[in-house]
Amino acid sequence: MHAASRKSLSRFLAVARKAVWPHFVAVKQSFPATDYAPATGMLVFDIGGNKHRLIATVDFTEQLLHIHRVLTHDEYSREDL
């Protein structure tokens, strides 16, 4: 994990742990800047004032968030999903 992302990631996790997300629209209500990559089913969360990208999947039925990667804005590329 990037040391600079710790505070942002901690805030993200605090919100995500309390959230109930039955579908993607609910995720967008918690994190409006979240994008969905339909080809892979991945969600791309902008965290830290758009300085980092958190790449994850959500099992809406089981209410599980699986974080795949945390990247800086510069490291992120949609083709990598």
N, C-alpha and C positions, 0 to 999 in steps of 0.2 A: 504494500500500500504506500502511496505517496504521502510523506509526512505532512505536506501542505494540505492534504485533503482530510486529515483526521477530524478536524472540527466540523467540517461540512458533512462528512460521512456520519458522524455521531448524531448530528441534527436530523439527517435523513432517516437513520435507523430509529430514532425516537418517534418520529411521525409514522414510519412504516409499521412499527411494532403495535401501535395503537389502532391502525387503520383496519377497516373491513372493506375489502375490495371485491365485490361480486362480479365486476366486469371492468373493462378498460376505462369507461367513462368515469367510474369512481376513482380510479388512479389519477386521472386528469384533474379531478376536483382537489385532490391532495397535492399534486405536483403538476401544475398546468403546462409546464414546458416539456413534458414527457412525450416522446415519439414512439411509434410502434413500427417495427420492421416486419411486415407480413411474411416475407419469404422465410424468415427464421423464427418468428414468434417472439423475438427479443424486444424488450422495452429499453429505451434509451432515456435515462433521467439526466437532466442538466442539474448539477449540484455545485455549490460553492460559487454562486454568482456567475455561472456559465464557464467556470474555470476547469471543471471536471465532468466526465461522463461516467455514469454508472450503468453498466450493461447487465440486464437481469431478465429472468423469466418469472412469471407469476402463475401459480396454479390457483385459479380463482375458486375452484371447488374445495380444495384442501386449505386454502388461505396460506399458501407457502410462497415465500419470495426466495428465489435462488439467484444470488449475485454471481455473475460470471467474471466480470472485470471492472476495475475502476481505472480510468485513463485520464490523462490531462486532455485539455481541448486539442492541443497540437498532436497528441498521439492518436486521437480518434479519427477513424475513417469509416464511412458507411460500408465500404467494400469489405471491411474486416468482419462484419457481422456474419 
